[in-house]
Amino acid sequence: MAPSPDRSSVIGADDDAVRVLSRPPDGTEVGTMRLSTERGSTAESHTPCSERVDENLVNRVRARLVSEGSDLTAHAIAAAVREESGAPLGDGEVLRTIRRLHREFLGAGPLESLLRRSDVTDVLVSGPDDVWVDRGAGLERAGVSFTSEEEVRRLAQRLALAAGRRLDDAQPWVDGWLPESTAGTTVRLHAVLAPVAADGTCVSLRILRPAVHDLASLWRLSAFDSDTWSLLRSIVAARPAFLVTGSTGSGKTTLLGALLGEVPDTERIVCVEEARELNPVHPHVVRLVARPPNIEGSGQIRMNELVRQALRMRPDRIVVGEARGAEIRELLDCLNTGHEGGAGTVHANSPAEVPARLEALGAQGGMGRRALHSQLAAAIRVVLHMRRTARRGRHLAGVGVLHRVGSEARVRPAWEIESGWGAGRRQLLDMLAAGAERAEC
């Protein structure tokens, strides 16, 4: 005989399932139901009668969970269903309601299956039937959809809540980070509500997976040839400070993580990141991760503050995952005070643009133009530029060296994939030779 509904009280969850465990008085588990989170739509019109739920109950539970602001766990959903039902529910109705709310609150609804794919780097929603993904070769339609603009809006607001952000008519856009998954994947969220987004709610999700490639695997993926592989190892061994540059999605962080894997095991690496991406294969890595403000606007920990903390942690190498603000001042300061071999990534479309890009970032930290160029020329020695094209994929496109022209720092090309060795070749080779001599002393 099936247990009475009021004894269905324990719910557990993992990434793929919610289990509803009905326990009779002796505590025996008698029921388990598998719930997929990889469904293309929650369209009620396509749901069989046996799978339909009480929409009024769903709305009440949703409102309760949002108003309470508690962690959106399976246990919290189950408790809210029991509290809001107002009357005992049959096991089937409980399961259907939890399944529906699980899809909505635990995961990304119709987008969940896309976020789970290892080859997807971006998911973009421009409308209910306008969902795009980037799998490394440019944007393509995703083949999933929403039932309405309202469903897109609800998902955007729910994701904002998970990121500790507010998203409503008074604050119609949001930029934040979703909680890290059990696989170490981090998702950056940006969303804009209508009518600011004229054609309806827009959601942009950038998927950041731990960069675990080594140089050998990147060579196998044709990111560079064997001669360039040897050059990259020499750069790490010689300990000049270097930047990895490139556009969004070009493979900057992946290359940086692979290079850090070449650092000798006797050295301590301290990484400062906005979100945890770097995962070098190295026995002594310390990670400091920035924290955004909470929904009340407090509790923020900035990158520049973490760079200062990193200096006190006896680092052999300080790494800034991506310099995008005032932290560039602290990074240049520490690289000019005896911390050799430091590294970071910077968004730039070419090596020649790096000084101007850092000039703009330095201004956010109160650095004047002359001071920035003076520090830059003394601190950063090498620029490694990544590029992504349809023909080559992600690859190393160039190596440059910093030099001073009057009061300005400029990047001189040492090697480019199209033309080979350039004017900076001798400067680069002399730098590597000097670094090798110091390492032997």
LUMVO-244875 format. One record per residue (C-alpha): residue number from 1; x, y, z. Coordinates in steps of 0.2 Angstrom, whole numbers, plus 2048, in hexadecimal, padded with zeros to 3 digits. Example, Ala and Ser with C-alpha at 12.3 -4.5 7.8 and 13.67 -1.06 7.14 Angstrom:
! residues 2
     k     u     v     w
     1   83E   7EA   827
     2   844   7FB   824
***
This chain:
! residues 441
     k     u     v     w
     1   800   800   800
     2   807   811   7FB
     3   80B   81D   809
     4   800   82C   80D
     5   805   83C   805
     6   80A   845   815
     7   818   838   817
     8   820   83D   807
     9   82D   849   80F
    10   83F   846   80A
    11   846   84D   7F9
    12   858   84B   7F3
    13   85F   852   7E3
    14   86F   851   7D8
    15   872   859   7C8
    16   868   84D   7BE
    17   859   847   7C9
    18   84E   84B   7D7
    19   849   83D   7E2
    20   839   83D   7EC
    21   83A   831   7FA
    22   82A   82B   802
    23   82D   825   813
    24   821   81A   81D
    25   822   81A   830
    26   831   80D   82F
    27   83B   819   825
    28   83C   80D   815
    29   83F   816   805
    30   832   811   7F9
    31   832   81C   7EA
    32   83F   825   7DE
    33   83C   82F   7CF
    34   848   835   7C2
    35   846   847   7BC
    36   850   84D   7AD
    37   855   85F   7AD
    38   859   85E   79A
    39   849   862   792
    40   847   86F   784
    41   837   877   78B
    42   82B   878   799
    43   81C   87B   78D
    44   80C   876   796
    45   803   874   786
    46   80F   866   781
    47   80D   85D   792
    48   802   84E   793
    49   7F4   84E   7A0
    50   7FD   842   7AB
    51   80B   84F   7AC
    52   802   85F   7AF
    53   803   869   7BF
    54   7F9   875   7C9
    55   800   886   7C2
    56   7F8   88F   7D0
    57   802   884   7DC
    58   812   887   7D2
    59   810   899   7D2
    60   80D   89A   7E5
    61   81C   88F   7E8
    62   827   89A   7DC
    63   822   8A9   7E5
    64   825   8A2   7F6
    65   837   89C   7F1
    66   83B   8AD   7EA
    67   835   8B7   7F8
    68   83E   8AC   805
    69   84E   8AE   7FC
    70   854   89D   802
    71   860   891   7F9
    72   856   889   7EB
    73   859   877   7F0
    74   84E   868   7ED
    75   84A   868   7FF
    76   844   87A   7FF
    77   839   877   7EF
    78   831   868   7F8
    79   82E   871   808
    80   826   87F   7FE
    81   81B   873   7F4
    82   814   86C   804
    83   811   87D   80D
    84   808   884   7FE
    85   7FE   875   7F8
    86   7F1   879   806
    87   7EB   867   805
    88   7F3   855   804
    89   7F9   852   7F2
    90   7FB   841   7EA
    91   80C   83A   7E7
    92   80A   83D   7D4
    93   805   84F   7D6
    94   813   852   7E2
    95   820   84B   7D6
    96   81A   854   7C7
    97   81A   865   7D1
    98   82C   862   7D7
    99   831   85D   7C6
   100   82B   86D   7BE
   101   832   878   7CC
   102   843   86E   7CC
   103   845   872   7B9
   104   841   885   7BD
   105   84B   887   7CC
   106   859   87B   7CC
   107   862   87D   7BB
   108   85F   888   7AC
   109   84F   881   7A6
   110   84F   87E   793
   111   861   884   793
   112   867   877   79F
   113   86C   86A   792
   114   876   878   789
   115   880   87D   798
   116   885   86B   79B
   117   88D   868   78A
   118   8A0   869   78B
   119   8A2   871   77A
   120   896   880   77E
   121   89E   891   783
   122   88F   89D   782
   123   87C   89B   782
   124   873   8AB   77C
   125   860   8AD   77D
   126   858   8BB   773
   127   846   8B5   774
   128   83C   8A6   777
   129   840   89E   766
   130   851   8A7   764
   131   85E   89D   76E
   132   870   89C   768
   133   880   893   76D
   134   892   894   76A
   135   89C   884   769
   136   8AC   88B   763
   137   8A8   88E   750
   138   89C   89D   752
   139   88A   89F   757
   140   87D   892   752
   141   86B   88F   756
   142   869   884   765
   143   859   87B   761
   144   850   87E   772
   145   843   88B   775
   146   838   893   783
   147   825   893   783
   148   823   8A6   785
   149   82C   8B6   789
   150   826   8B4   79B
   151   82F   8A4   79C
   152   83F   8AC   797
   153   83D   8BA   7A3
   154   839   8AE   7B1
   155   849   8A5   7AD
   156   854   8B5   7AD
   157   84D   8BA   7BE
   158   850   8A9   7C5
   159   862   8A9   7BF
   160   864   8BA   7C6
   161   85E   8B4   7D7
   162   86A   8A6   7D6
   163   878   8B2   7D3
   164   873   8BD   7E2
   165   86D   8CB   7D6
   166   85D   8D5   7D4
   167   854   8D5   7C3
   168   843   8DD   7C1
   169   83B   8ED   7B9
   170   845   8F8   7C5
   171   855   8F0   7C1
   172   853   8E9   7B0
   173   864   8E2   7AD
   174   870   8D7   7B6
   175   882   8D1   7B5
   176   888   8C3   7C1
   177   88F   8B2   7C4
   178   884   8A2   7C6
   179   88A   896   7D4
   180   898   88A   7CF
   181   892   879   7CA
   182   899   869   7D1
   183   8A3   867   7C2
   184   8AC   878   7C5
   185   8A3   881   7B7
   186   89F   893   7BA
   187   892   89C   7AF
   188   892   8AF   7AD
   189   880   8B6   7AC
   190   87A   8C6   7A3
   191   868   8CA   7A0
   192   85D   8D8   79B
   193   84B   8D9   79D
   194   83E   8E1   791
   195   83A   8EF   78D
   196   84D   8F4   78E
   197   850   8E5   783
   198   844   8EA   776
   199   840   8D9   76F
   200   83E   8D0   77F
   201   849   8CA   78E
   202   85B   8C6   788
   203   866   8B9   792
   204   878   8B6   78F
   205   882   8A8   797
   206   894   8A6   796
   207   89A   895   79C
   208   8AC   895   7A4
   209   8B3   883   7A6
   210   8C3   880   7B0
   211   8D1   881   7A4
   212   8DA   870   7A6
   213   8E4   86F   795
   214   8F7   86D   796
   215   902   873   788
   216   903   862   780
   217   8F0   861   77E
   218   8EF   872   777
   219   8FD   86D   76A
   220   8F2   85D   766
   221   8E4   869   763
   222   8EF   873   757
   223   8EF   883   762
   224   901   884   75D
   225   90F   87A   755
   226   91E   871   75D
   227   92A   87F   75B
   228   91E   88B   764
   229   91B   87F   772
   230   92E   87F   776
   231   92D   892   775
   232   91F   893   782
   233   928   887   78E
   234   937   892   78D
   235   92D   8A1   791
   236   926   899   7A1
   237   937   893   7A6
   238   940   8A4   7A3
   239   933   8AC   7AF
   240   92E   8BC   7A6
   241   91D   8C4   7AA
   242   911   8C1   79C
   243   900   8C4   796
   244   8F4   8B9   78C
   245   8E9   8C4   781
   246   8DB   8C1   775
   247   8C8   8C3   772
   248   8BA   8BB   77C
   249   8BB   8A8   779
   250   8CC   8A8   771
   251   8D4   89C   77E
   252   8DD   8A8   789
   253   8D9   8A0   799
   254   8DC   88E   792
   255   8EE   893   78C
   256   8F2   89C   79D
   257   8ED   88C   7A6
   258   8F7   881   79B
   259   906   88D   79D
   260   904   88D   7B0
   261   905   87A   7B0
   262   917   87C   7A9
   263   91D   885   7B9
   264   929   87B   7C4
   265   921   872   7D2
   266   92C   87B   7DF
   267   923   88C   7DB
   268   913   892   7E3
   269   906   899   7D8
   270   8F8   8A5   7DE
   271   8EA   8A8   7D2
   272   8DE   8B7   7D4
   273   8CE   8B5   7C9
   274   8BD   8BC   7C8
   275   8B6   8AB   7C5
   276   8BF   89A   7C7
   277   8C5   895   7B6
   278   8D8   891   7B8
   279   8DB   880   7BD
   280   8EE   87D   7B9
   281   8F5   86B   7BB
   282   901   871   7C9
   283   903   86B   7DB
   284   904   87C   7E3
   285   8F6   888   7DD
   286   8EC   894   7E9
   287   8DD   89C   7E2
   288   8D5   8AC   7E7
   289   8C4   8AF   7E0
   290   8BB   8C0   7E0
   291   8A9   8C2   7E7
   292   89B   8CD   7E0
   293   890   8D7   7EB
   294   880   8CE   7F2
   295   86F   8D3   7ED
   296   870   8E1   7FB
   297   880   8E8   7F2
   298   88C   8E3   800
   299   899   8D5   802
   300   8A3   8D9   7F2
   301   8B5   8D3   7F1
   302   8BE   8DC   7E3
   303   8CD   8D5   7D8
   304   8D9   8E3   7DD
   305   8D6   8DF   7EF
   306   8DA   8CC   7EC
   307   8EA   8D1   7E2
   308   8F0   8DA   7F2
   309   8EC   8CB   7FD
   310   8F6   8C0   7F0
   311   905   8CA   7F3
   312   905   8C4   805
   313   904   8B2   802
   314   916   8AF   7FD
   315   912   8AC   7EA
   316   920   8A7   7DE
   317   914   8AC   7D0
   318   905   8B7   7D1
   319   8F7   8B4   7C3
   320   8E8   8BF   7C0
   321   8DB   8B5   7B6
   322   8D5   8C4   7AC
   323   8DA   8D6   7AF
   324   8CA   8E0   7AC
   325   8CB   8EE   7B8
   326   8D5   8F7   7C6
   327   8DE   8E8   7CB
   328   8EA   8EB   7BC
   329   8F2   8F8   7C8
   330   8F6   8EB   7D5
   331   8FC   8DE   7C9
   332   909   8EA   7C1
   333   90E   8F0   7D2
   334   912   8DE   7D8
   335   91B   8D9   7C7
   336   926   8E8   7CA
   337   92B   8E3   7DB
   338   934   8D3   7D8
   339   926   8C7   7D4
   340   92C   8BF   7C4
   341   922   8B3   7B9
   342   912   8BB   7BC
   343   904   8BA   7B0
   344   8F2   8BE   7AB
   345   8E6   8C0   79D
   346   8DF   8D0   795
   347   8D2   8D2   788
   348   8DA   8DA   778
   349   8D7   8D7   766
   350   8EA   8D8   762
   351   8FB   8D9   76B
   352   8FD   8EB   765
   353   8ED   8F0   76E
   354   8F3   8EA   77F
   355   8FB   8FA   785
   356   8EB   904   781
   357   8E0   8F7   789
   358   8EB   8F7   799
   359   8EB   90A   799
   360   8D8   90A   79A
   361   8D8   8FD   7A8
   362   8E5   907   7B2
   363   8DA   916   7B1
   364   8CD   90D   7BB
   365   8DA   90B   7C9
   366   8E0   91D   7C8
   367   8EF   91A   7BE
   368   8F5   928   7B2
   369   8FA   924   7A1
   370   90D   928   7A3
   371   90D   91D   7B3
   372   904   90F   7AB
   373   910   90E   79C
   374   91F   90F   7A8
   375   919   901   7B2
   376   914   8F7   7A4
   377   924   8F8   79A
   378   92D   8F2   7AA
   379   921   8E4   7B0
   380   91A   8DB   7A1
   381   927   8D3   795
   382   91D   8C8   789
   383   90C   8C8   781
   384   904   8B7   77B
   385   8F5   8BB   76F
   386   8E8   8AE   76C
   387   8DB   8AE   75E
   388   8CC   8A4   759
   389   8C8   8A1   746
   390   8BC   896   73D
   391   8CB   88E   734
   392   8D7   88C   742
   393   8CC   88C   751
   394   8D5   892   761
   395   8E8   895   75E
   396   8F7   89F   763
   397   8F8   8AD   756
   398   907   8B7   75C
   399   914   8BB   769
   400   919   8CC   76D
   401   926   8D5   779
   402   924   8E5   782
   403   930   8F3   77F
   404   930   906   782
   405   92F   913   775
   406   932   924   77E
   407   925   924   78C
   408   91A   917   785
   409   91A   904   786
   410   917   8FB   776
   411   916   8E9   770
   412   922   8E3   763
   413   91E   8D3   759
   414   92A   8C5   75C
   415   920   8B8   753
   416   910   8B7   74A
   417   907   8A8   742
   418   905   8B0   731
   419   917   8B7   72F
   420   922   8AE   73B
   421   930   8B6   745
   422   92F   8C9   746
   423   939   8D8   74C
   424   938   8D3   75F
   425   940   8C2   75C
   426   951   8C7   762
   427   94A   8D0   772
   428   93F   8C1   776
   429   94E   8B4   774
   430   95A   8BF   77E
   431   94D   8C0   78C
   432   94A   8AD   78C
   433   95D   8AA   78C
   434   95F   8B6   79B
   435   951   8AE   7A4
   436   959   89D   7A2
   437   969   8A3   7A8
   438   961   8AA   7B8
   439   958   899   7BB
   440   968   890   7BA
   441   971   89B   7C7
***
